[in-house]
Amino acid sequence: KSQGHNLNSIRFSGGLSRIKLIGKLKADIFGKKVYIVDEFETTSVGAFILVAKSQKLFSSLAHVSEIIKVREVIFPDMTKHDLYMKYYDMYNDLYKSLIPLYRKRKKIIDQVYFSKTESIENL
């Protein structure tokens, strides 16, 4: 969203997509439908798609979507999404409030590790 894009769904593939809880968490956290792709080995499918497109086997990437089957759609629980957004807002506030402490810590670390003038010689 912050980059000016509006996503209306998420495609989820790979080994973790076999765990329904992970898909449900993604749906609830992002407040978007999660499409579980039927093929788990999407690296090879992606390589095929790029080669096929470069060889003009598909007229557009939109046609490629026809070969990618969706096994399941997980819908978000918007009540949980609202709760996750409250936690996210709190996290952002906490992070911003800690920035001065991070800078102070970095100065201390720089003094400890980068102000040494001693050297270690081989025996």
WOBEL-V509993 format. One record per backbone hydrogen bond with DSSP energy under -0.5 kcal/mol. NH is the residue of the N-H (numbers start at 1). CO is the residue of the C=O. E is the energy in kcal/mol with one decimal. If there is no record, write none. Layout:
# WOBEL-V509993
NH_CO_E + NH_CO_E
This chain:
# WOBEL-V509993
4_1_-2.1 + 7_5_-0.7 + 10_33_-2.5 + 12_35_-2.9 + 17_14_-1.1 + 18_15_-1.6 + 19_16_-1.7 + 20_18_-0.8 + 22_19_-0.9 + 23_19_-1.3 + 24_20_-2.6 + 25_21_-2.6 + 26_22_-2.3 + 27_23_-2.3 + 28_24_-2.6 + 29_25_-3.1 + 30_26_-2.4 + 31_27_-1.6 + 32_27_-0.9 + 33_8_-0.8 + 34_74_-2.6 + 35_10_-3.5 + 35_33_-0.5 + 36_34_-0.6 + 36_72_-3.3 + 37_12_-2.4 + 37_35_-0.7 + 38_69_-3.1 + 40_38_-0.5 + 42_40_-1.8 + 45_41_-1.1 + 46_42_-2.7 + 47_43_-2.1 + 48_44_-2.4 + 49_45_-2.6 + 50_46_-2.2 + 51_47_-2.3 + 52_48_-3.2 + 53_49_-2.6 + 54_50_-2.2 + 55_51_-1.8 + 56_53_-1.5 + 57_52_-3.0 + 58_52_-0.6 + 63_60_-0.7 + 64_60_-0.8 + 65_61_-1.0 + 66_63_-1.3 + 67_64_-2.2 + 68_64_-0.6 + 68_65_-0.5 + 69_67_-0.8 + 71_36_-2.9 + 71_69_-0.5 + 72_36_-1.3 + 74_34_-3.0 + 75_73_-0.5 + 78_76_-0.8 + 81_77_-2.2 + 82_78_-2.3 + 83_79_-1.6 + 84_80_-2.7 + 85_81_-2.4 + 86_82_-1.6 + 87_83_-2.1 + 88_84_-2.5 + 89_85_-2.6 + 90_86_-2.2 + 91_87_-2.7 + 92_88_-2.5 + 93_89_-2.3 + 94_90_-2.6 + 95_91_-3.0 + 96_92_-2.5 + 97_93_-2.0 + 98_94_-1.3 + 98_95_-0.6 + 99_95_-0.8 + 99_96_-0.7 + 102_98_-2.3 + 103_99_-2.2 + 104_100_-2.1 + 105_101_-2.5 + 106_102_-2.2 + 107_103_-2.0 + 108_104_-1.9 + 109_105_-2.6 + 110_106_-2.9 + 111_107_-2.2 + 112_108_-2.3 + 113_109_-2.9 + 114_110_-2.3 + 115_111_-0.7 + 121_119_-0.5
